[in-house]
């Protein structure tokens, strides 16, 4: 009779892993940050004050309007007035402390459809237009540009939120394809061995011999310019997956080589189990935690790959909004010097990559029974 871990007081391997992971503060913090980022991406329509393509040409390159708080006005932003030099036509903006627009949670804004289904008009935080438009003095508009605007007068924060939906999902979708390719090809290579193993490993070495960035650029450059944004999105996902599966395949192959002659695998074959059942039912589940760690550490590479391709104009293209597409406005050093808030997508990429790395380190330590941490 098999003993129940709960009755004997013993902890299952997954419970041990969870307890060890909870002690890794950086990993828990990274997991929390990623949960917030993916929640923001999921509810981007509600979190963003404006639609991603909404623009106001009267507020081109408007600096950030930081929220303020006092007991008289509560949470508010100051009104910003535009000045245009009659000679150089250079735009400058000046805050007026006397003009205050109160910020409200669940403020009424432009109508939208959440996930394309639910018709709503409330935003998480913003200026209530039904109230502020009547109180706005001449020359002022009830705006809330938390991270400023770009060259088209589009809200950088709103586009950053909508860009998270694309950039973060590219990493997840690419990881799913990488998981299928890496586990299948690596598992077959390690289980069959011989010429099949030799052929697969030489193929992996050839793929790894190419520098990744030039290979990304070459594969991205062959995408037809007339493809729809959705087609380009899936093409970029496939490109990243075709390059990123080799590391997982090597890990799976090594584990299968060490486990295929274990007693339970030999017993399964003697009982008539097919090779596919032995491989995917008995061997692969034995190191699931290691697969999760490798996949977690691979997501940042996928996100950085999409960002690099889109930044160079060879990946996702407007009207799709991603962090790489947003960074196309930073091609000029002079533009970055004059409008540094356009670099905000860099902060989002760095924060996401660090969070995934901390999460991967924590999972690796928790999954390793010989770790001393």
Secondary structure as UniProt FT lines:
FT   HELIX           5..8
FT   HELIX           13..22
FT   HELIX           25..42
FT   HELIX           44..47
FT   TURN            52..53
FT   HELIX           57..59
FT   TURN            60..61
FT   STRAND          68..70
FT   TURN            71..73
FT   STRAND          74..84
FT   TURN            86..88
FT   STRAND          91..114
FT   TURN            115..117
FT   STRAND          118..127
FT   HELIX           129..135
FT   TURN            138..139
FT   TURN            146..147
FT   TURN            151..152
FT   STRAND          154..155
FT   HELIX           156..192
FT   HELIX           194..209
FT   HELIX           212..221
FT   TURN            225..226
FT   HELIX           229..259
FT   TURN            260..261
FT   HELIX           263..270
FT   TURN            271..272
FT   HELIX           275..277
FT   HELIX           278..283
FT   HELIX           284..287
FT   HELIX           288..311
FT   TURN            312..313
FT   TURN            318..319
FT   HELIX           323..326
FT   HELIX           327..330
FT   HELIX           333..338
FT   HELIX           340..343
FT   HELIX           344..367
FT   TURN            369..370
//
